[in-house]
Amino acid sequence: MRLAIVVYILLVSLVAFNVTQIFDVSSWIAALPVLVVIGILAFVQFKIESTQTLYFVLNLVGIASLLVVSVTAALPALATIDGGSTLQWTNSLIPLFVSAIGLYGVGVWLHAASANESDALDWLANFLSGPGLLLSLLTALVLSAGTLLAMGWLGETWTEWQTITRRFLDRGLIPPTTVLFFYWGTLILLGKSWNTLYLHYSMRRWEKEDEPQTVSHVDRIRVLSDDAGRLDDRLEYLWRRHEESFTVPRYIGWVVPVLGFIGTVLGISLAADGIRRLIASESGLSGLSDELGAAIAPLGIAFDTTLIALSLGALLMLLLNLAQRSEERALTTLERQLRESVRAF
């Protein structure tokens, strides 16, 4: 716990200092939020002396810091979509992206650690549910902003990247929104996959019975088999929570290609409107060769948004199926070991 407090203070300090540098504000102002965070954590640690309250405050500090980072990164990303330059933002935003990854990692760890305070069944259900949705969404916003800024920088630096850059930055808000949803779903699935791997590791330790007194999570899993009469209800509850935990990733996997189809309809609609205005103009078809290019230019939105959305959607669905299969195998193995443990007694 002390390590988490120290890491959070360092990350908050890094965020506060870099935000003041980006917005050209006095560095002394960065000390104010750091001192406030230190004061709140010290009060909770030594006065309230509640572990759950400390977990809540640490998670709140992490969410607030990620919110500041995401807003700071989103502003230049939106400017890049509007045609602004990214060169002046490249070096100043890198520390913020590093701090965002650190905040996400510590947030995932705190989510798992706070679940340890509950009983064995709730711990396992919360553990398999994966990282928090808000934590993942804010981190995804930072990553998508970083991706757009990186593409803008590559397009300005190397001409070979300009074709790809235009497809992401010159097609409106649909491609950036698609990237945001892709990162959001990916972070949720990666967090769930990491927890599933740890569950596999804990069950292997249970099978080997390797120093079980030192592995608290192995003891928590073993406790589920203590009451044979309630084992079926507990397993049914875990399988139900498993299905519920994939509701949001499935929705995101559905939204990503739908965004591409929305871009298709929008692009075709704009192109049809442009052609209609061209034909209805006074020049008629005589000026077709000069104005047709501008009229059908929105078709680029239709094709590029669909290409981006379907590509990212296919990759996201692959990750979703892999994560779901891994978690189902883990739960199947857990169910087998629990039933064997009940029969052994």
LOZADO-360335 format. One line per 5 residues: number of its first residue (from 0); their letters; for each residue x, y, z of N, C-alpha, C, O. Coordinates in pm, whole numbers, plus 50000, padded with zeros to 5 digits. Layout:
LOZADO-360335
NUM> a> X:Y:Z:X:Y:Z:X:Y:Z:X:Y:Z; ...;
***
This chain:
LOZADO-360335
0> mrlai> 50083:49880:50000:50000:50000:50000:50087:50126:50000:50059:50221:49928; 50192:50124:50081:50281:50240:50084:50345:50264:49948:50364:50377:49905; 50378:50153:49880:50436:50166:49746:50337:50233:49651:50377:50318:49572; 50210:50195:49659:50108:50257:49573:50096:50406:49602:50080:50486:49510; 50103:50444:49730:50093:50585:49766:50211:50663:49708:50192:50772:49653;
5> vvyil> 50331:50609:49722:50450:50677:49670:50443:50690:49518:50474:50796:49463; 50402:50581:49450:50393:50585:49304:50290:50688:49258:50314:50762:49163; 50177:50692:49326:50074:50790:49290:50123:50933:49309:50097:51019:49225; 50192:50959:49418:50244:51095:49442:50343:51134:49333:50342:51247:49285; 50429:51040:49294:50525:51068:49187:50454:51094:49054:50490:51186:48981;
10> lvslv> 50353:51012:49023:50280:51031:48897:50201:51161:48897:50197:51230:48795; 50138:51194:49009:50065:51321:49017:50161:51438:49002:50129:51537:48936; 50279:51427:49061:50379:51534:49047:50422:51549:48902:50436:51660:48851; 50443:51435:48834:50482:51440:48693:50373:51503:48608:50401:51585:48521; 50248:51466:48634:50136:51523:48558:50125:51672:48582:50114:51750:48487;
15> afnvt> 50128:51713:48709:50111:51855:48742:50223:51940:48682:50197:52048:48628; 50346:51892:48691:50459:51970:48639:50450:51984:48487:50472:52092:48434; 50418:51874:48417:50414:51881:48271:50294:51961:48220:50304:52026:48117; 50183:51957:48291:50068:52038:48249:50101:52186:48260:50064:52264:48172; 50170:52226:48367:50209:52367:48379:50307:52407:48270:50304:52520:48223;
20> qifdv> 50394:52314:48230:50489:52344:48122:50417:52358:47988:50451:52446:47909; 50318:52273:47963:50247:52277:47835:50169:52406:47820:50169:52468:47714; 50101:52447:47926:50019:52568:47920:50096:52693:47963:50037:52800:47982; 50227:52680:47976:50315:52793:48006:50270:52868:48132:50255:52990:48133; 50250:52790:48239:50212:52845:48368:50328:52825:48464:50410:52735:48445;
25> sswia> 50336:52908:48566:50444:52898:48663:50450:52759:48725:50347:52702:48762; 50570:52705:48736:50588:52570:48789:50547:52559:48935:50518:52450:48983; 50545:52672:49006:50505:52668:49147:50360:52623:49163:50324:52566:49265; 50279:52648:49063:50138:52607:49071:50126:52455:49074:50031:52401:49130; 50223:52385:49013:50219:52239:49013:50230:52182:49153:50185:52070:49178;
30> alpvl> 50290:52257:49245:50306:52207:49382:50174:52202:49457:50159:52124:49551; 50076:52284:49417:49950:52290:49491:49873:52157:49487:49838:52106:49593; 49845:52099:49368:49772:51971:49369:49851:51859:49435:49793:51770:49497; 49984:51863:49423:50066:51760:49486:50053:51767:49638:50037:51665:49704; 50061:51889:49693:50047:51905:49838:49907:51866:49885:49892:51808:49993;
35> vvigi> 49806:51898:49806:49669:51860:49842:49655:51708:49847:49596:51654:49940; 49709:51640:49747:49702:51493:49744:49777:51433:49862:49727:51341:49927; 49896:51485:49892:49973:51434:50006:49895:51454:50136:49891:51365:50220; 49834:51571:50151:49758:51598:50273:49639:51506:50289:49613:51455:50399; 49564:51482:50180:49447:51395:50187:49488:51252:50219:49427:51186:50303;
40> lafvq> 49592:51202:50152:49637:51066:50176:49690:51049:50318:49666:50947:50382; 49762:51150:50368:49812:51143:50506:49697:51142:50606:49702:51068:50705; 49595:51222:50581:49479:51226:50672:49408:51091:50674:49372:51041:50781; 49387:51032:50557:49319:50903:50550:49403:50794:50613:49351:50706:50682; 49535:50799:50590:49624:50694:50638:49637:50694:50791:49635:50588:50853;
45> fkies> 49649:50812:50850:49682:50819:50993:49564:50857:51081:49568:50831:51202; 49460:50918:51025:49347:50959:51107:49227:50865:51091:49173:50815:51190; 49187:50842:50968:49071:50756:50947:49109:50609:50964:49032:50531:51020; 49227:50572:50916:49279:50435:50929:49181:50331:50874:49156:50228:50936; 49128:50360:50757:49037:50268:50689:49098:50229:50556:49125:50314:50471;
50> tqtly> 49120:50099:50538:49183:50053:50414:49092:50078:50294:49140:50121:50189; 48963:50052:50309:48871:50075:50198:48864:50222:50160:48857:50255:50042; 48865:50311:50260:48865:50454:50231:48992:50494:50158:48988:50576:50066; 49105:50436:50199:49231:50467:50133:49229:50419:49988:49277:50490:49900; 49175:50300:49964:49162:50251:49827:49075:50346:49744:49108:50378:49630;
55> fvlnl> 48964:50390:49803:48873:50480:49732:48942:50611:49698:48928:50661:49586; 49016:50668:49793:49084:50796:49769:49192:50779:49663:49206:50865:49576; 49268:50670:49669:49372:50648:49569:49311:50633:49430:49363:50689:49333; 49202:50558:49419:49135:50546:49289:49083:50680:49241:49090:50710:49121; 49031:50761:49332:48980:50893:49295:49093:50982:49246:49077:51056:49148;
60> vgias> 49208:50976:49313:49324:51055:49271:49370:51010:49132:49403:51093:49047; 49372:50878:49109:49412:50828:48978:49318:50870:48867:49363:50909:48759; 49187:50863:48893:49089:50905:48793:49102:51054:48763:49098:51095:48647; 49118:51136:48869:49132:51280:48849:49258:51312:48769:49255:51398:48681; 49368:51244:48798:49492:51268:48724:49478:51227:48579:49523:51297:48489;
65> llvvs> 49414:51112:48555:49392:51067:48417:49300:51162:48343:49317:51184:48223; 49203:51219:48412:49113:51315:48349:49189:51439:48303:49165:51490:48194; 49281:51486:48387:49363:51602:48350:49451:51569:48230:49463:51649:48137; 49512:51450:48232:49598:51409:48120:49517:51396:47992:49561:51440:47886; 49399:51335:48001:49318:51314:47880:49272:51446:47819:49274:51461:47697;
70> vtaal> 49231:51541:47903:49189:51671:47850:49307:51744:47789:49295:51805:47682; 49422:51739:47856:49542:51806:47805:49586:51747:47671:49630:51820:47583; 49574:51615:47657:49613:51551:47531:49508:51569:47423:49541:51573:47304; 49380:51579:47463:49273:51590:47363:49274:51725:47292:49238:51733:47175; 49315:51831:47361:49313:51964:47300:49403:51973:47177:49356:52016:47072;
75> palat> 49531:51935:47185:49613:51938:47063:49569:51835:46960:49589:51857:46840; 49510:51723:47004:49461:51624:46907:49347:51682:46825:49341:51662:46703; 49256:51754:46890:49147:51818:46816:49200:51926:46723:49149:51944:46612; 49303:51999:46768:49364:52100:46681:49428:52035:46559:49427:52092:46450; 49485:51916:46577:49545:51844:46465:49439:51801:46364:49462:51808:46243;
80> idggs> 49323:51758:46414:49215:51721:46323:49170:51840:46240:49131:51825:46124; 49175:51959:46300:49135:52081:46229:49244:52135:46137:49227:52239:46075; 49357:52062:46128:49462:52103:46036:49581:52170:46100:49667:52222:46030; 49588:52171:46235:49701:52233:46302:49826:52147:46298:49820:52029:46262; 49938:52205:46336:50066:52134:46337:50083:52061:46469:50033:52104:46573;
85> tlqwt> 50155:51948:46465:50179:51868:46585:50323:51877:46634:50355:51823:46739; 50409:51944:46560:50550:51942:46595:50577:52005:46731:50664:51959:46804; 50502:52112:46765:50529:52179:46891:50479:52100:47012:50516:52132:47125; 50395:51997:46988:50341:51918:47099:50417:51789:47123:50396:51725:47226; 50503:51749:47032:50559:51614:47035:50635:51587:47164:50604:51491:47235;
90> nslip> 50734:51670:47195:50818:51644:47311:50746:51672:47443:50770:51602:47541; 50660:51772:47446:50598:51812:47572:50494:51712:47621:50469:51704:47741; 50434:51634:47531:50328:51543:47571:50377:51402:47603:50303:51324:47661; 50499:51369:47566:50549:51233:47590:50547:51197:47738:50501:51088:47771; 50595:51283:47831:50586:51247:47974:50443:51224:48021:50419:51141:48108;
95> lfvsa> 50347:51298:47965:50208:51277:48004:50157:51140:47961:50083:51076:48035; 50197:51096:47842:50155:50963:47797:50217:50854:47885:50151:50755:47917; 50342:50873:47925:50407:50777:48014:50335:50773:48149:50310:50665:48204; 50302:50890:48202:50231:50895:48330:50092:50832:48320:50046:50771:48415; 50025:50848:48205:49892:50788:48187:49900:50636:48192:49815:50571:48253;
100> iglyg> 50001:50578:48128:50018:50433:48132:50046:50388:48275:49994:50285:48320; 50130:50465:48347:50157:50432:48487:50032:50440:48573:50010:50353:48658; 49951:50543:48554:49827:50557:48630:49731:50442:48601:49662:50393:48691; 49725:50400:48474:49638:50287:48440:49686:50159:48508:49606:50085:48564; 49817:50134:48503:49870:50013:48565:49846:50009:48715:49805:49906:48769;
105> vgvwl> 49871:50120:48783:49848:50125:48928:49698:50115:48957:49658:50053:49056; 49615:50175:48871:49471:50165:48891:49420:50023:48880:49334:49981:48957; 49472:49947:48784:49434:49806:48770:49477:49728:48893:49402:49644:48943; 49598:49755:48942:49647:49686:49061:49561:49719:49183:49529:49630:49262; 49523:49845:49198:49439:49885:49311:49301:49821:49302:49242:49784:49404;
110> haasa> 49249:49807:49179:49118:49743:49162:49123:49599:49211:49030:49552:49277; 49232:49528:49180:49246:49390:49227:49272:49385:49377:49221:49298:49446; 49353:49480:49427:49386:49480:49569:49266:49514:49655:49247:49455:49762; 49183:49606:49611:49065:49643:49689:48965:49529:49695:48890:49517:49791; 48964:49445:49592:48874:49330:49594:48915:49227:49699:48832:49146:49740;
115> nesda> 49042:49230:49743:49088:49136:49843:49017:49154:49977:49017:49063:50060; 48958:49272:49998:48890:49298:50124:48754:49230:50131:48695:49223:50239; 48702:49180:50022:48571:49115:50020:48588:48965:50041:48700:48915:50054; 48475:48892:50044:48484:48749:50062:48534:48683:49934:48550:48748:49831; 48557:48552:49942:48624:48482:49832:48543:48488:49704:48599:48509:49596;
120> ldwla> 48411:48470:49714:48328:48468:49593:48324:48605:49526:48341:48615:49405; 48302:48709:49605:48300:48844:49548:48436:48884:49494:48447:48952:49392; 48542:48841:49564:48677:48872:49515:48699:48814:49377:48747:48884:49287; 48665:48687:49359:48689:48623:49231:48602:48684:49122:48648:48702:49009; 48477:48715:49154:48388:48776:49055:48438:48914:49013:48440:48946:48894;
125> nflsg> 48480:48996:49110:48532:49129:49078:48666:49120:49007:48697:49202:48920; 48745:49020:49044:48876:49004:48982:48862:48972:48833:48938:49023:48751; 48766:48887:48799:48746:48849:48660:48674:48957:48579:48675:48953:48456; 48611:49052:48647:48538:49157:48574:48631:49250:48499:48587:49320:48408; 48759:49253:48536:48854:49336:48463:48865:49476:48519:48807:49505:48624;
130> pglll> 48937:49563:48451:48957:49700:48500:48829:49782:48496:48734:49746:48426; 48828:49891:48571:48712:49979:48572:48687:50042:48437:48781:50071:48363; 48560:50064:48405:48525:50119:48274:48574:50263:48259:48625:50301:48153; 48558:50344:48364:48601:50484:48355:48753:50494:48345:48805:50574:48267; 48823:50412:48422:48969:50409:48414:49015:50373:48274:49106:50437:48220;
135> sllta> 48954:50272:48215:48991:50229:48080:48954:50334:47976:49029:50356:47881; 48839:50400:47994:48795:50500:47897:48889:50620:47895:48926:50667:47788; 48928:50669:48012:49019:50784:48017:49156:50749:47959:49216:50828:47888; 49204:50629:47991:49332:50586:47934:49321:50570:47783:49414:50605:47710; 49208:50518:47735:49187:50506:47590:49184:50642:47523:49233:50657:47411;
140> lvlsa> 49127:50742:47590:49125:50877:47535:49266:50932:47520:49298:50997:47420; 49351:50905:47619:49490:50950:47611:49562:50878:47497:49635:50941:47419; 49543:50746:47486:49610:50670:47380:49562:50711:47241:49642:50721:47149; 49432:50735:47226:49382:50776:47094:49433:50915:47058:49467:50939:46942; 49440:51006:47155:49497:51138:47128:49644:51125:47089:49690:51192:46997;
145> gtlla> 49716:51039:47160:49856:51018:47125:49873:50958:46987:49966:50993:46915; 49783:50866:46950:49790:50806:46816:49767:50910:46707:49839:50912:46607; 49668:50996:46726:49640:51100:46627:49755:51199:46616:49792:51240:46506; 49812:51237:46730:49927:51329:46726:50048:51263:46661:50121:51328:46586; 50067:51134:46688:50179:51063:46626:50161:51054:46475:50257:51070:46400;
150> mgwlg> 50039:51030:46430:50014:51024:46286:50034:51161:46222:50089:51171:46112; 49989:51266:46290:50013:51399:46237:50160:51432:46227:50205:51493:46130; 50236:51391:46329:50381:51415:46327:50448:51335:46216:50536:51387:46147; 50408:51209:46198:50466:51128:46091:50432:51185:45954:50516:51185:45864; 50308:51236:45938:50270:51295:45811:50347:51421:45780:50374:51450:45663;
155> etwte> 50382:51499:45883:50460:51620:45861:50608:51591:45842:50679:51670:45781; 50654:51477:45892:50797:51446:45886:50832:51364:45763:50933:51389:45698; 50749:51265:45731:50775:51177:45617:50656:51182:45521:50541:51165:45561; 50686:51205:45396:50579:51213:45295:50511:51078:45273:50396:51073:45230; 50582:50968:45303:50523:50836:45282:50402:50812:45373:50316:50731:45341;
160> wqtit> 50397:50882:45486:50288:50863:45581:50168:50953:45554:50065:50939:45619; 50180:51043:45459:50073:51140:45440:49942:51076:45396:49834:51123:45433; 49951:50970:45316:49828:50903:45272:49752:50843:45390:49631:50858:45401; 49826:50775:45479:49762:50717:45598:49712:50826:45691:49603:50816:45747; 49793:50931:45706:49755:51040:45796:49625:51105:45752:49539:51135:45835;
165> rrfld> 49610:51127:45622:49487:51190:45573:49364:51105:45603:49256:51159:45630; 49379:50974:45598:49264:50887:45623:49214:50897:45768:49097:50874:45796; 49304:50930:45859:49265:50941:45999:49232:51083:46042:49146:51104:46128; 49299:51181:45984:49287:51319:46032:49200:51408:45944:49153:51512:45990; 49178:51370:45818:49103:51457:45726:48965:51403:45694:48904:51444:45595;
170> rglip> 48915:51312:45775:48784:51252:45747:48683:51279:45858:48591:51200:45880; 48700:51390:45929:48605:51425:46033:48633:51355:46165:48745:51309:46189; 48532:51348:46249:48547:51293:46384:48522:51143:46393:48548:51083:46497; 48473:51082:46286:48441:50940:46294:48566:50853:46310:48566:50766:46397; 48675:50871:46230:48795:50790:46254:48854:50808:46394:48888:50707:46456;
175> pttvl> 48870:50931:46448:48920:50942:46586:48829:50875:46688:48877:50814:46783; 48697:50885:46669:48605:50818:46760:48619:50667:46751:48610:50597:46852; 48640:50616:46631:48662:50473:46612:48787:50427:46684:48788:50322:46748; 48894:50504:46673:49018:50471:46743:48997:50471:46894:49049:50385:46964; 48920:50568:46944:48892:50576:47087:48819:50450:47136:48859:50391:47236;
180> ffywg> 48715:50409:47065:48641:50289:47105:48729:50165:47094:48720:50074:47177; 48814:50160:46993:48904:50046:46978:48998:50034:47098:49014:49926:47154; 49059:50144:47138:49149:50141:47253:49072:50107:47381:49123:50035:47467; 48952:50160:47394:48873:50131:47514:48846:49981:47527:48869:49922:47633; 48798:49920:47420:48773:49777:47424:48900:49697:47444:48900:49597:47516;
185> tlill> 49009:49739:47381:49135:49667:47394:49187:49670:47537:49232:49568:47588; 49180:49785:47602:49226:49796:47740:49143:49709:47834:49197:49645:47924; 49012:49706:47814:48927:49621:47897:48964:49474:47878:48977:49400:47976; 48982:49433:47754:49013:49293:47726:49152:49255:47774:49172:49145:47824; 49249:49345:47760:49383:49316:47810:49384:49304:47961:49452:49217:48017;
190> gkswn> 49308:49391:48029:49299:49379:48174:49235:49249:48217:49282:49185:48312; 49130:49207:48149:49066:49080:48181:49159:48963:48151:49163:48866:48227; 49234:48972:48042:49326:48864:48007:49437:48851:48110:49478:48740:48145; 49486:48964:48160:49590:48960:48263:49537:48893:48390:49606:48811:48450; 49416:48928:48430:49357:48867:48549:49334:48718:48529:49349:48638:48622;
195> tlylh> 49296:48679:48407:49275:48538:48378:49406:48460:48387:49409:48349:48439; 49514:48519:48337:49644:48454:48348:49683:48434:48494:49738:48331:48532; 49654:48535:48577:49687:48522:48719:49601:48413:48784:49648:48343:48873; 49476:48400:48741:49391:48294:48794:49445:48157:48754:49446:48065:48836; 49490:48143:48629:49554:48017:48586:49674:47986:48674:49693:47872:48716;
200> ysmrr> 49755:48086:48702:49874:48068:48786:49834:48023:48926:49896:47933:48982; 49731:48084:48984:49687:48048:49119:49636:47905:49123:49662:47832:49219; 49564:47863:49019:49513:47726:49018:49624:47624:49000:49616:47514:49053; 49728:47660:48925:49842:47569:48914:49912:47555:49048:49957:47446:49084; 49922:47664:49123:49980:47656:49256:49895:47569:49348:49947:47498:49434;
205> weked> 49763:47575:49328:49675:47491:49408:49698:47343:49376:49703:47260:49467; 49711:47310:49248:49733:47171:49210:49863:47118:49267:49871:47003:49311; 49966:47202:49266:50096:47160:49318:50103:47166:49470:50190:47106:49532; 50007:47241:49530:50007:47266:49674:50143:47315:49721:50199:47267:49819; 50194:47413:49646:50327:47469:49672:50314:47586:49770:50277:47696:49730;
210> epqtv> 50345:47561:49896:50342:47663:50000:50209:47739:49999:50209:47861:49981; 50098:47670:50018:49970:47739:50008:49950:47846:50114:49873:47939:50094; 50021:47832:50230:50002:47931:50333:50056:48068:50293:50020:48167:50356; 50139:48076:50192:50196:48205:50152:50123:48265:50032:50153:48377:49992; 50028:48193:49976:49958:48240:49857:49812:48264:49893:49732:48171:49889;
215> shvdr> 49778:48386:49929:49644:48416:49979:49537:48388:49874:49428:48342:49908; 49566:48415:49747:49466:48395:49643:49435:48247:49624:49322:48213:49590; 49533:48159:49643:49506:48016:49636:49412:47975:49749:49320:47896:49727; 49435:48029:49867:49345:47999:49979:49204:48049:49951:49107:47983:49987; 49192:48165:49889:49060:48219:49857:48985:48128:49760:48865:48106:49774;
220> irvls> 49056:48076:49661:48992:47985:49565:48951:47856:49634:48843:47802:49607; 49036:47805:49722:49007:47680:49791:48885:47693:49883:48811:47597:49902; 48865:47812:49939:48753:47833:50031:48619:47810:49962:48522:47773:50027; 48612:47832:49831:48486:47816:49759:48431:47674:49767:48311:47654:49751; 48518:47576:49792:48473:47437:49798:48443:47391:49940:48414:47273:49961;
225> ddagr> 48449:47480:50038:48426:47439:50177:48281:47397:50200:48255:47304:50276; 48189:47467:50136:48046:47436:50152:47996:47366:50026:47964:47431:49927; 47990:47232:50031:47952:47155:49912:47809:47184:49870:47778:47179:49751; 47722:47215:49964:47583:47240:49930:47562:47367:49850:47464:47379:49776; 47652:47463:49865:47638:47592:49794:47731:47602:49674:47738:47707:49610;
230> lddrl> 47803:47494:49642:47901:47502:49534:47834:47531:49400:47884:47613:49323; 47722:47465:49371:47655:47488:49243:47608:47633:49230:47621:47693:49124; 47555:47689:49339:47511:47828:49334:47628:47923:49313:47617:48021:49240; 47741:47893:49377:47859:47978:49361:47912:47972:49219:47949:48074:49161; 47916:47852:49163:47965:47839:49025:47870:47906:48927:47914:47970:48831;
235> eylwr> 47741:47893:48950:47644:47961:48863:47661:48112:48870:47649:48182:48769; 47688:48163:48990:47710:48307:49007:47834:48352:48932:47832:48458:48869; 47942:48274:48937:48065:48310:48867:48044:48309:48716:48093:48398:48646; 47973:48208:48665:47948:48204:48521:47860:48320:48476:47878:48375:48367; 47764:48358:48561:47679:48472:48526:47759:48602:48525:47741:48685:48436;
240> rhees> 47846:48621:48623:47931:48739:48625:48028:48740:48507:48063:48845:48454; 48072:48621:48467:48159:48610:48350:48087:48661:48225:48144:48737:48147; 47962:48620:48207:47886:48667:48091:47861:48817:48098:47871:48886:47997; 47828:48868:48216:47801:49011:48230:47925:49095:48205:47915:49206:48154; 48043:49042:48239:48166:49120:48223:48202:49144:48077:48280:49233:48047;
245> ftvpr> 48145:49064:47986:48173:49082:47844:48065:49164:47773:48069:49178:47651; 47970:49219:47848:47864:49298:47786:47919:49424:47719:47890:49451:47603; 47999:49500:47793:48055:49624:47737:48154:49595:47624:48145:49661:47521; 48249:49500:47637:48336:49471:47522:48259:49428:47397:48296:49466:47286; 48152:49350:47415:48072:49312:47298:48005:49433:47237:47997:49446:47114;
250> yigwv> 47955:49523:47322:47892:49644:47269:47993:49729:47192:47961:49781:47086; 48114:49741:47246:48217:49818:47177:48253:49751:47045:48272:49818:46943; 48262:49617:47047:48290:49545:46923:48181:49564:46819:48208:49554:46699; 48059:49590:46863:47949:49619:46770:47952:49764:46723:47920:49792:46608; 47990:49856:46812:47989:49999:46779:48094:50033:46674:48069:50114:46585;
255> vpvlg> 48213:49972:46683:48324:50009:46594:48286:49994:46447:48301:50092:46373; 48238:49879:46399:48199:49874:46256:48078:49960:46224:48065:50009:46112; 47988:49979:46322:47872:50066:46296:47918:50208:46268:47859:50276:46184; 48021:50254:46338:48075:50387:46310:48123:50397:46165:48108:50501:46101; 48183:50288:46115:48225:50288:45976:48107:50299:45881:48115:50371:45781;
260> figtv> 47999:50229:45910:47880:50238:45824:47816:50376:45832:47763:50426:45733; 47821:50439:45950:47772:50576:45961:47854:50669:45872:47800:50757:45805; 47987:50649:45873:48073:50727:45784:48041:50703:45638:48048:50795:45557; 48006:50578:45604:47969:50548:45466:47844:50625:45424:47840:50688:45318; 47742:50620:45509:47618:50691:45478:47642:50841:45470:47589:50908:45382;
265> lgisl> 47722:50893:45564:47750:51036:45565:47825:51079:45440:47791:51179:45378; 47928:51002:45402:48006:51037:45283:47923:51032:45156:47931:51122:45073; 47844:50926:45141:47760:50916:45021:47656:51028:45018:47626:51083:44912; 47601:51060:45135:47502:51167:45140:47563:51301:45101:47502:51378:45026; 47683:51330:45151:47749:51457:45116:47785:51460:44968:47771:51563:44902;
270> aadgi> 47832:51345:44916:47867:51340:44774:47742:51358:44687:47746:51430:44587; 47633:51294:44724:47509:51309:44646:47460:51453:44650:47410:51504:44550; 47473:51517:44766:47431:51657:44776:47519:51746:44689:47471:51839:44626; 47650:51716:44685:47741:51794:44601:47711:51777:44454:47714:51874:44378; 47683:51655:44412:47649:51630:44271:47517:51699:44235:47503:51752:44125;
275> rrlia> 47422:51696:44328:47294:51763:44301:47313:51912:44281:47254:51972:44191; 47396:51974:44366:47422:52117:44350:47496:52146:44220:47474:52249:44157; 47586:52054:44181:47661:52072:44057:47569:52070:43935:47580:52154:43847; 47478:51974:43931:47387:51963:43817:47289:52079:43814:47249:52126:43707; 47250:52125:43933:47151:52234:43939:47213:52371:43920:47141:52471:43912;
280> sesgl> 47346:52378:43911:47410:52508:43895:47387:52563:43754:47342:52490:43665; 47417:52690:43735:47395:52755:43606:47485:52699:43498:47447:52693:43381; 47604:52659:43537:47697:52606:43436:47652:52470:43385:47691:52428:43276; 47569:52399:43465:47521:52269:43422:47635:52170:43408:47729:52169:43488; 47624:52087:43305:47726:51985:43285:47849:52038:43213:47948:51966:43200;
285> sglsd> 47846:52164:43166:47961:52216:43093:48083:52230:43182:48196:52215:43135; 48063:52260:43308:48177:52273:43400:48199:52150:43483:48258:52156:43592; 48153:52036:43433:48161:51912:43510:48304:51873:43542:48333:51829:43654; 48392:51888:43445:48530:51843:43466:48600:51921:43576:48690:51867:43641; 48561:52046:43599:48628:52128:43699:48570:52109:43839:48642:52118:43938;
290> elgaa> 48442:52083:43847:48375:52081:43976:48339:51942:44026:48299:51924:44141; 48353:51842:43939:48313:51707:43980:48403:51653:44091:48357:51583:44181; 48531:51687:44083:48624:51639:44186:48584:51685:44325:48585:51606:44420; 48548:51813:44336:48505:51864:44466:48373:51803:44509:48349:51785:44629; 48288:51772:44413:48156:51717:44448:48165:51576:44504:48093:51541:44597;
295> iaplg> 48255:51495:44446:48263:51355:44491:48371:51335:44597:48394:51222:44639; 48438:51442:44641:48542:51430:44744:48489:51366:44873:48564:51290:44935; 48365:51393:44917:48316:51328:45038:48309:51176:45031:48295:51111:45134; 48319:51119:44911:48323:50973:44903:48445:50917:44975:48446:50802:45018; 48549:51000:44987:48666:50958:45066:48629:50929:45210:48683:50837:45271;
300> iafdt> 48536:51008:45265:48488:50982:45400:48420:50846:45406:48441:50769:45499; 48339:50816:45306:48264:50690:45304:48358:50570:45303:48341:50478:45383; 48455:50571:45214:48541:50454:45200:48645:50445:45312:48670:50335:45363; 48705:50556:45350:48812:50552:45450:48760:50519:45589:48821:50440:45661; 48646:50578:45627:48591:50546:45759:48550:50400:45767:48568:50336:45871;
305> tlial> 48496:50346:45659:48460:50204:45658:48583:50116:45667:48583:50017:45740; 48688:50151:45593:48812:50073:45597:48871:50071:45737:48909:49965:45787; 48879:50188:45801:48936:50196:45936:48851:50118:46036:48904:50041:46116; 48720:50139:46030:48631:50076:46128:48629:49924:46114:48635:49853:46215; 48621:49874:45992:48617:49729:45973:48749:49665:46011:48751:49555:46067;
310> slgal> 48860:49731:45982:48991:49676:46018:49008:49669:46170:49045:49565:46224; 48979:49780:46238:48991:49781:46384:48887:49691:46448:48915:49626:46550; 48767:49686:46390:48664:49598:46444:48701:49452:46435:48675:49375:46528; 48763:49411:46324:48806:49272:46309:48912:49237:46412:48908:49129:46471; 49007:49328:46434:49111:49303:46533:49053:49298:46674:49092:49214:46755;
315> lmlll> 48960:49388:46703:48899:49391:46836:48818:49264:46862:48823:49210:46973; 48745:49215:46763:48668:49092:46782:48759:48972:46801:48724:48878:46874; 48875:48973:46737:48972:48866:46760:49019:48867:46905:49024:48763:46970; 49053:48987:46956:49095:48998:47096:48983:48956:47190:49008:48891:47292; 48860:48993:47157:48746:48958:47243:48728:48807:47249:48708:48751:47357;
320> nlaqr> 48734:48741:47135:48716:48595:47134:48829:48523:47206:48806:48424:47275; 48952:48573:47189:49064:48511:47260:49051:48529:47411:49074:48435:47487; 49013:48649:47454:48996:48674:47597:48882:48591:47655:48893:48537:47765; 48772:48581:47580:48658:48504:47629:48691:48356:47636:48654:48289:47733; 48761:48304:47537:48798:48163:47540:48892:48134:47656:48877:48032:47723;
325> seera> 48988:48223:47680:49082:48202:47790:49010:48204:47925:49039:48122:48012; 48916:48298:47941:48844:48306:48069:48751:48187:48087:48737:48137:48199; 48688:48141:47980:48601:48023:47991:48682:47899:48028:48637:47817:48107; 48802:47886:47972:48887:47773:48008:48928:47781:48154:48932:47680:48224; 48959:47903:48200:48998:47919:48341:48883:47883:48433:48903:47815:48534;
330> lttle> 48761:47927:48400:48646:47895:48484:48613:47745:48478:48572:47687:48578; 48631:47683:48362:48608:47540:48351:48707:47462:48437:48670:47368:48506; 48833:47503:48432:48935:47440:48516:48906:47462:48664:48922:47371:48745; 48863:47583:48698:48828:47613:48837:48712:47525:48884:48716:47471:48994; 48610:47513:48800:48495:47429:48837:48537:47285:48857:48491:47219:48951;
335> rqlre> 48624:47234:48769:48669:47096:48784:48746:47076:48913:48725:46977:48984; 48836:47168:48945:48915:47154:49066:48830:47166:49191:48853:47096:49290; 48732:47254:49189:48645:47269:49305:48562:47143:49327:48545:47099:49440; 48509:47085:49219:48429:46964:49234:48515:46846:49278:48471:46764:49358; 48637:46837:49227:48728:46732:49273:48763:46750:49419:48777:46652:49493;
340> svraf> 48778:46875:49462:48809:46901:49602:48693:46861:49692:48714:46809:49802; 48569:46884:49645:48451:46844:49723:48443:46692:49733:48414:46638:49840; 48469:46622:49622:48463:46476:49623:48572:46417:49711:48553:46311:49771; 48685:46485:49720:48796:46434:49801:48761:46432:49949:48817:46353:50025; 48670:46518:49990:48631:46524:50131:48496:46456:50156:48449:46452:50270;
***
